[in-house]
Structures are given as C-alpha cells and as structure tokens.
Amino acid sequence: MKDIRAVRGRRYILDLIAEGEHEQQDFKYSITDACKIARSISAFANHSGGRLLIGVKDNGTVAGVRNEEDIYVVEQAATLYCRPEQHVEFDAFRVDASAVVIRATIAPSAVRPVQARDSDGRWTAFYRVADENIHAHPLMVTAWRMAGSESAEGSLVVGTDGHEMRLMQLIAAEGEAGLNPDDAAPALGLSRATTAALITRLAVAGLLSFRYAAPSFRLVLAEPGI
C-alpha cells in the first residue's frame, strides 16, 4: 500500500481508539473528499497538530483501509487544498489479518494561518476545538499573519495610552468565561477598527488568547508561560 509497510499494532491502535475523537485525533472510515480533509489538516496545523486514523468508523469500529486511494486524497488535500501546503506522515498498523489502519500525522505549522480551499475556491482557516474543525476567528487569523510578518517585533510593544491595559482589565473581569470580542469596542468606547488592532497586538504579544465557547470565541488572558 503506497510502499508503506504495515507493522503489528493492534494494541496501539485500540488504545488510540479508546481515547475517542478529540483535539488531536479524528476517525476516518474512508476518504473521498480532499476539501473536507483539508479542513482537518488546516485545523490541526493551526492548533497543536493531530492525527487521522484512517480505516476507523466514527463509533470506533475498526474497518480497515479499503482503498489505497485514501492516502492519495490526503496528500492531495495537504498539497493542493492547503495554503501553505502541509506535510503529512503516514504509518500503517495491522490490527488483524484483514484490517490495516493508517495513521496520518499532521504537525503544528510553523507558519500560520494554514488555510483550506473549498469546492468554490474560497480559502478559510480552521481551528481544532475538541473533536470539531471550526472557522478560526478573523482576529486570530490577523494575529497569526502579524506574528509571522517582518513588522511583528514592533507590534509587541504595549502602548502607553492605557487602552491595552483597560482591555486586559475588561477581559480579567470576565474570568474564565472570557470577553466576547464584539463587546470590547463599545465597552472601551473605541471604534471597532481600533479595538481590533488592540486585540491583535496583545494576542501577538502573548498577553491574551482566544478560547472557543460555543457558539463563539472569547478573549481570555494568556496563562503565564504560555
């Protein structure tokens, strides 16, 4: 199968399956849509990485890889449907005499955002939350781009006009629940554009982060050392 030698790994695969689908793991019975797989790759790459277990049904039943074309579709998704293109590592594990499960590993990207292309040609950045791939908040995307730009160093300086401190105080007051980004501008009495710039600057500086609480992202203070 695509020159991937399957090694014995029944116990290993069953242990992974017992974890269920989560922030770093997704089950895939079969793969036929490169666009959909690109979303998973984007979501993992924009977060902390993850793996696809190909040949495993949503309920955790091992079905085995039925078609080596599945691997080619993942490769196509990573190279043609992700921007920038991503690298996927494939390993094959034999669960029993007739079933092989492929582990496709996606590393966290050094360059974010990683965007996925849909069937209409639109590019969108995704983010992994629990067992879901969700659209990354636009301000997250802006912060990622700013962090990767040559001008990022200047963005790390917190201003002296007090707006940044007031924003952080607002976020702190909300505790673990976090602050809805849409509520920040009216609370500060600033324009949305100015507030968006404050949020992205503090995010790049590592002073705040985005936490998803369905159905929206919230702003929270970054944990020390994170």
N, C-alpha and C positions, 0 to 999 in steps of 0.2 A: 504494500500500500504506500504509494509515493515514496518508496525506498525508506520507509520508516519501519524499523524492526520493532515488533511488539514484544515487550518483556512481561514476565509474570507480575501481576499487580492486583490480584483480586482483593486482598485485604486493604491495600492502599486506596483503591477506588471506592470500595464500600465505606471506608472511613470518611472519605471526602463527601460522598453522597449523604452520609448520616448528618453532616453539617447543614444540609439543605442549601437552598439558594440564598445568597447573602451578598454583602457589599463587594466581595471579591470572587464570587462564584456564580455561574449561570449554567443551567442544564439545557442542552440542545439535543432533541431527538434526531433531527435531521436539519440540514442547512440548504436552503434553496434560494434565499433572497439576500443578495450582497448588501443591499441598502439597510436591511434590518440588522444584519451582523455588524455593519459599520457603526451603527448606533451603540452597540455594546462595546465595540473596540474604543470608540470615542469616549464613552462613559468611564471605562476602566482607565484609559490612558490619562484622562483629565483628573482622575482621583488618585488612588494608590495602587493601580494595577489590578489584575484579576485573571481569572481563567474560565474558559468554556469547557465543559465536559460534554463532548460530542458523542452521541450514542446513548444518552440518558434521558428518559422521559421526564416531564415536569413533576410527576409524582415520585421520582427517584428510581423507577424501574430501569434496570439495565437492558437495553435493546441491542446494543452494539452498533457500530458504524455499518451502515448498509451500503454505502457508496463512497468510494474514494473521492468522488467529485465534491463532497462536502469540504474537504481540505482546500481544494482549489477555489471554492467560493469564498472561504475565509481569507485566503491570500488575496483574492481579487478585492474583497471588501477593504482589506488593510492597505493595499497599494493604490487602488483606483478610486475608492469611495471614501477614503480618509485623507484629510489635508491638515498637516503634513502626513505623508504616508507613514504607516507604522510597521514594525516588525513583530511577527508572531512566531513563537517557538512551539513546535509540535512534538508530542511524545505519545507513544501508543502503549496501552496496557491491556494485556489479555486477562479477562475476568473469568472466562471458562473456555471450553473447547470451541465454541462458536461465536463468542462475543468479544469484540475488541472495543475499548473506549479510547478516544483521542482526547488528550489534554492540550488545549491551545492556550498558551500563556501570553498575556499582554502586559508589558512593563509600564509603569507610570512614565509618561512622556516628559522629557527634559524641556520640551518646547510646547507651551500651551497658548491658546486653545487648540485641541485637536477637534476638527470639525468633520461631520459625516454628511455625505451628499445623499439627498433623497431622489426619488424617481423623477422629480420635476427639475432636478439640477440645482436645488437650493442647498446651501451649506449651513449646518447647525451644529453647535457644540452641545454635547450631552455630558451628564454627570451622574455617577453611580450613587444611589441612595438606597440602602437596604438591598432589596432584590429588584430594584427598578432602575431603568435608564430614563432620566428626566432632562428636560431642557435646562441648560445652565443659565443662571440669571444673567441678563445683559451686562450688569456691572461686574460680575465675576469675569466675564469674557474680556471686558475692558481692562480690568486689573491684570489679568494674565498677559494681555498684549503689552501693557505698560511695563510690567515686570521684565518682559523679555526685550524691551527696546533699549536703545543706547541712552535714552534720556531717563531711564529708571532711577539712576542714582540721585538725581535732583528731586525726584518725587518722594524720596524717603524722608525729606525734611518736613517736620510738622510745623505748620505756620504759627505765627505769633499773634494772629488776630483773635484767637480764642475760639474760633468756630470748631476747630478739630476737637478741642477739649470739651466744648459743650455737646458735641455729637457723641463723644465717648461717654459723657455723663448720662446722656439720654439712654444710650444702649445699656449702660451699667444698671440704670434704674429698672430696666425691664427684666433683669436677671436672666435665668436660663431660657425663658420664653423668647427673648430677643426682641428686636425692634423691626417692624415692617419697614423696608426701605422707602416705601411710598409715604410713610408717615413722618419721615425725617425732615423733609423740606418745610412743611407747614409748622412743625414743632420748633424749628430753628428760625423761622421767618426769613428763609432764603429761597432763591429760585431753585427749581429742580436741577437745572444745569450745574449751578454752583454746588449744590448738595451732592450731586452725583460725582463731581470732581473730588469733593472731600472724602466720600466713601471709598472711591477707588484708590486715592492716595494713601489712606490709612490701611487699606487692605494690602497694598503693595509693601507698605512699611511693616506689615505683620502685626498690626495693632488690633485689627478686627478681622473677623471671618464670617462666612456665610454658612448658616445652618438651615437645612430644609425641615420644615414642619408643615406637613400637608395642610393646605394646598399651595403654600408659598415658601420662599426663602425668608429667613430672618437674619438680622445683623446681631452678632454676639461679639463680646470682647475675646480676643485670642487668648488661649491659655498660655501661661508662662512657659517659655522654652519651646513653643510650637511655632 
